[in-house]
Amino acid sequence: MTSISAVGHADVGAEPKAKSRNLSLDRARTFLTLVVLLHHAVIPYTYFGHTDPKYFFGFDMIVLATDSFFMAMFFFLSGLFAWSGIARKGPLSYLADRLLRLGLPFVICAFTVIPLAYYAISLRHHPEIGFSEYWWNMITKGPWPSGPIWFLWVLLSFDVVACILYRLSPNLLDPINRLSLHGRRRPAVFFAVMLAVTAAFYIPGLVHYGHSSWFEFGPFSVQHGRVMLYASYFFFGAGIGVAQMDRGLLSADGRMAKVSWDWMVLAIVPYCLLWVLIFIKRQILGNPSPLPDWYEALYAICFTVFSVAIMFLILAFFQRFRQSGSARLLDPMQSDAYGMFLVHYPIALWLQYWLFDYDLPAVVKVTIGFVLTVAASWALTRALRQIPGASKVL
C-alpha cells in the first residue's frame, strides 16, 4: 500500500485552538483528508496495487495525482503554524504539545490500528494465523509497517528541528516571510522560488535512491528520496506563518486566487508529461530496475512542478470560493479530520477484504469502500472525542 498522511484541526496535530485560523485553510485541510481516504480506497484496483481481481485505469490516474502532491502539501500546511507556535509558547512547551498531538497517537496507532489494518492482508494469504500470533510476530520479529502514520513521527522530527533552529536564530525564516508578503501581489515569484528549492532537494534524492527505497526501523519508516522534499515544504510553510500570514501569499484578498486558472494549466501539463514518462518506462524501457538517471531526473522535474502547482491550485480554489455553499459542506467534518486520518486505515483495508470475493466492478467496490470508510471513521472519531481528554489529542 502506498503510504500517505493527513492533517488535523488547525494543522496536523496542532493545538485545537490555534490563533492563526483561516477558513480556506481549514477547508483545504479537510478536503485533503478525504483525498487520503480516497487514495487508500482505490489502491487495490490499480496497476501496481492490483491486489483485487477487479481493475480500473481511472484509479491509476487518481493515485498518480495524489501520490505526487498530497504528502508534501500536508507538511506545508503543518509548517504554517510551527514557527509562530514556537514563538508564542517557547520551544519546550511547543514540543510538549507536539508530543501529545503527534507522539502519543503514533505510539498508540503503531500497537493497535496498524496491526489491525494489516491483519486483513495477512488473513487473505495466511488464514491459519490468528490475530494474537500475527500481532506478536509483527511487534517482535517484523516487518512492522507504519502505514499512513509514518507522517506523524516525520512531522514531529521536523518540529524538533524547527525548535532547534528557532533557538539558534528566531529570524532565520524571515526571508521566506518577506517573500510571502511579496507574494500577495506576485504569487508567481513565490511559486518560482519554491519550485526551484523543492526541485533542488528532490531531484538528487530521487536519482540517488529511486522510488522504492525506504528507511525502516520498526514502525519508523520514510521514503529516502522524499525526506528533503517534505522538509522543504514544511519550512516554506513555517516561513509563511512566521508573521502576518493573513497579509501574505495566503491572504483572502491576495492575487493567488485570482489566477487560479494559471495554476490549473501548470498542474495539468506536468501531470500529462508524467504519464508520457510512465508509458516510456513500461513500453519502451521495459520497467527496468533501477531506472536510468536521466529518466529519474525528468520524472522528478515533472513531479515537482505538478506538486507545487496543484497545491497552489487547491489553496487558490478554497480562497476564491470561500463563500461557496459547496465549500461549506466540508465544515462539519473539520474538527474530526485528524481523528479520521488516524482511525480510517483498518476500516479501509477490512472493507477491501470483505469486498474481495464479490464479483462487482472496481468502480462499485471503490464507491462502497470509500463511502463506508468516510462514514465509519467519522462516526468512530466522534465517539472517541467524547472520551474525557481525548479531544486534546484528536
URFEN-V507801 format. One record per pair of residues at least 24 apart in sequence whose C-alpha atoms are under 6 Angstrom apart, sorted by the first residue. I is the first residue (numbers start at 1). J is the second residue. D is the distance in Angstrom with one decimal. If there is no record, write none. Layout:
i=I j=J d=D
i=I j=J d=D
//
This chain:
i=3 j=147 d=5.5
i=3 j=148 d=5.0
i=4 j=148 d=4.7
i=5 j=148 d=5.1
i=5 j=151 d=5.5
i=6 j=33 d=5.3
i=6 j=341 d=5.8
i=7 j=338 d=5.5
i=8 j=337 d=5.4
i=8 j=338 d=3.6
i=9 j=335 d=5.5
i=11 j=78 d=4.9
i=12 j=78 d=5.7
i=13 j=101 d=4.7
i=13 j=102 d=5.8
i=24 j=318 d=5.0
i=24 j=319 d=5.3
i=30 j=334 d=5.7
i=30 j=337 d=5.9
i=38 j=370 d=6.0
i=41 j=366 d=5.7
i=41 j=370 d=5.5
i=42 j=366 d=5.9
i=54 j=362 d=5.2
i=55 j=362 d=5.6
i=68 j=307 d=5.9
i=69 j=307 d=4.4
i=72 j=230 d=5.3
i=75 j=233 d=6.0
i=75 j=234 d=4.8
i=76 j=233 d=4.8
i=76 j=234 d=4.4
i=76 j=237 d=4.7
i=79 j=234 d=4.6
i=79 j=237 d=4.5
i=79 j=238 d=4.3
i=80 j=237 d=4.3
i=80 j=238 d=4.6
i=80 j=241 d=4.6
i=81 j=241 d=5.8
i=82 j=238 d=5.6
i=83 j=238 d=5.4
i=83 j=242 d=5.5
i=84 j=242 d=5.3
i=91 j=163 d=5.3
i=101 j=393 d=4.9
i=102 j=152 d=5.5
i=117 j=346 d=3.7
i=117 j=349 d=6.0
i=120 j=350 d=5.6
i=144 j=218 d=5.3
i=144 j=219 d=5.3
i=145 j=219 d=5.5
i=146 j=219 d=4.9
i=150 j=221 d=5.9
i=173 j=239 d=5.0
i=176 j=239 d=4.9
i=177 j=239 d=5.0
i=177 j=240 d=4.9
i=180 j=240 d=5.8
i=180 j=248 d=4.9
i=180 j=249 d=4.9
i=181 j=248 d=3.9
i=183 j=249 d=4.7
i=184 j=248 d=4.8
i=184 j=249 d=4.4
i=184 j=254 d=4.7
i=184 j=255 d=5.9
i=185 j=255 d=5.3
i=187 j=256 d=5.7
i=198 j=229 d=5.7
i=199 j=304 d=5.8
i=201 j=228 d=5.7
i=201 j=229 d=5.6
i=202 j=229 d=5.2
i=203 j=297 d=5.8
i=203 j=300 d=5.3
i=207 j=293 d=5.6
i=207 j=296 d=5.4
i=256 j=316 d=5.7
i=257 j=316 d=4.1
i=257 j=319 d=5.9
i=257 j=320 d=5.1
i=260 j=313 d=5.9
i=260 j=316 d=5.7
i=263 j=309 d=5.4
i=263 j=313 d=5.1
i=266 j=309 d=5.7
i=267 j=306 d=4.7
i=267 j=309 d=5.0
i=267 j=310 d=5.4
i=270 j=302 d=4.9
i=270 j=306 d=5.5
i=339 j=381 d=5.3
i=339 j=394 d=5.2
i=340 j=377 d=5.1
i=340 j=378 d=5.7
i=340 j=381 d=6.0
i=344 j=377 d=5.1
i=347 j=373 d=5.9
i=348 j=373 d=5.6
//
